[in-house]
Amino acid sequence: MNIKWVYWGKLYDSKFQARVLQQRLEHDAWMYGYNTPQEIEVYRSRRGKYGVRFIL
């Protein structure tokens, strides 16, 4: 099985901003009954910015 990441379309200057988005994705899935992603993580790009990616 080939696991593919889905990348959020925006990169953030700080890890804190990316973590807030990560928490929001988890909370919204729980609150509104969306399918919860299997895994959500914050990553660092080559240029030093932070992003969020997840596996559905």
C-alpha positions as CSV (number, residue, x, y, z in Angstrom):
1,M,0.0,0.0,0.0
2,N,1.4,3.4,-1.0
3,I,0.6,6.1,1.5
4,K,0.4,9.6,0.1
5,W,0.5,12.8,2.0
6,V,-1.9,15.7,1.4
7,Y,-0.2,19.0,1.9
8,W,-2.0,22.1,3.2
9,G,-1.6,24.9,0.6
10,K,0.1,27.5,2.9
11,L,3.5,27.6,4.6
12,Y,3.9,29.5,7.9
13,D,6.9,31.4,9.3
14,S,6.6,29.8,12.8
15,K,6.1,26.3,14.0
16,F,3.5,27.7,16.4
17,Q,1.3,28.8,13.5
18,A,1.5,25.4,11.9
19,R,0.7,23.7,15.2
20,V,-2.4,25.8,15.6
21,L,-3.6,24.7,12.1
22,Q,-2.9,21.1,13.0
23,Q,-5.0,21.4,16.2
24,R,-7.8,23.1,14.3
25,L,-7.9,20.3,11.7
26,E,-8.1,17.7,14.4
27,H,-10.8,19.7,16.3
28,D,-12.9,20.4,13.2
29,A,-12.9,16.8,12.2
30,W,-14.1,15.8,15.6
31,M,-16.6,18.7,16.0
32,Y,-18.3,18.5,12.6
33,G,-18.1,14.8,12.0
34,Y,-15.6,14.8,9.2
35,N,-13.4,11.8,8.6
36,T,-10.5,12.2,10.9
37,P,-7.2,12.0,9.1
38,Q,-5.1,9.0,10.1
39,E,-2.1,11.2,10.9
40,I,-1.5,15.0,10.9
41,E,2.0,16.4,11.3
42,V,3.9,19.6,11.1
43,Y,6.9,19.6,8.7
44,R,9.7,22.0,7.9
45,S,10.3,22.9,4.2
46,R,13.7,23.3,2.7
47,R,13.5,27.1,2.9
48,G,12.8,26.9,6.7
49,K,9.1,27.5,6.7
50,Y,6.6,25.2,8.4
51,G,3.6,23.4,6.9
52,V,1.0,20.8,7.7
53,R,0.4,17.5,6.0
54,F,-1.9,14.7,6.6
55,I,-3.0,11.2,5.5
56,L,-6.7,10.6,4.9
